[in-house]
Amino acid sequence: MGNITQSRSRLLTVSQFATEHPAFSQSALRHLIFDASTNGFSTVICRVGKRKVLLDEEAFFQWIAAQQGGQK
C-alpha cells in the first residue's frame, strides 16, 4: 500500500467553490484548471476518475498567496 496522507482541507466542486467564494467565477476557475500544467494550479486540483474535478480549498488560498510573492 502506498504512502497516503490525510488532509483536513475541504474538497469542493467548481460550482460549490464559486458559490462559497463569489470573487472567483466558475469560468475563471475552469480557465485555471485548463492551464493547470503551466500555471502551477495542479497543486489545487484533485481529480476523481476522468471527469470529476475537486478543488482543495486550503491549497487554493496557498496558491493565491504564492502568486503574490513577486508583487509589492
Secondary structure, 3 states (H helix, E strand, C coil): CCCCCCCCCCEEEHHHHHHHCCCCCHHHHHHHHHCHHHHCHHHCEEEECCCEEEEEHHHHHHHHHHHHHHCC
